[in-house]
Amino acid sequence: MSRLIRAVIDSSALRANFAAVRAAAPGRRIMAVVKANAYGHGLVPTALALPDADAYAVARIEEAVALRAAGVRRAIVLLEGVFDAAQLQEAAQLELDLVVHEPLQLSLLEQYRPAYRFVAWLKVDTGMNRLGFRPEEFAAALARLQDLPEGVREIRLLTHLACADERDAAMTAEQIARFTHLAQGRGLATSIANSAAILGTPAAQADWIRPGLALYGVSPFPGETAGELGLRPAMTLETVVIATRRVPAGESVGYGGTWRAARESRIAIIAAGYGDGLPWGLPTGTSVVIAGQRLPLVGRVSMDMVAVDASGAGPGIEVGARVVLWGPELPVERMAASAGTIPYELLCSVSQRVPLVLG
């Protein structure tokens, strides 16, 4: 019981999920998305666990710095690109690939005095309306990049899908059609598919795929779990019971007295709260697993603790007993559904005080 709460990361599951993604998109090059601390799984350990990736994708230049410092030499793609000359120089020193999605970034490259020739990923906005050049702006943006042979050694194209997690969404087909029309005949490598598109829309796979959530063994589709897709959860968020107590019928548990015992109840207090990343609004009835038994949370989540109703549970509910909040025994998709959120948010919300342990 040296650690109360910890996130155990299964490197073999990461590699198995990588293999599953490769099998789903044979022949495609794989850009492993490790931004946001690898969705809470640890930026550097995750990248090192996936040495067969053709490239790693990050959102911020600080993430690229950490990867290079850890000895990662493969291509690193900066998904949001750079926003001033100093960042561009740093990206050159780090030998990054740049996503170019707006005119400022084109201007920076035009003013750049080459010390390094970039791979530039020109981003096309095919309907997400977040980042990228609109279709009517695409040709001019591409021409500007093509006029920079001393600073850009290769141009590739990418877009991002807005509704790939909705199987057979009409918008996905429309976005693919727009992108395909613009890319046709250019002779440039392309990338469209995120995890949902890799697994659900083969037409989106293009030359490069960009798996994120699937690498971590989580379903990108609402209502489906990783196991149903042949994926293995890579994170087990686990803690321990730190107290048990008898609560008489009619008495409440936790802040605000939002839950009252309908009968004399046995309550287990576990070391996990919103200070660790659990949503404050997680409702009563949300399941956790203690000593192999699925039991409901009751009352409000506190900063460091939350209560579980263990009334009528079998043996093993005692101080020091292992508690699984999510993992292979209890998919994170289930807690996300209970919390009214998405698995991405839960994984990325695991706080810095929760140690990551490679399993």
PyMOL commands that set and color helices and strands:
alter all, ss='L'
color gray80, all
select helices_A, chain A and resi 11-24+35-39+43-49+61-69+85-94+103-111+135-146+170-183+195-200+202-204+213-216+226-229+255-257+332-339+343-349
alter helices_A, ss='H'
color red, helices_A
select strands_A, chain A and resi 6-9+29-33+55-58+75-78+97-100+118-123+152-158+190-191+208-209+235-247+252-253+259-260+265-270+287-290+293-298+306-309+322-326+356-358
alter strands_A, ss='S'
color yellow, strands_A
deselect
rebuild
show_as cartoon
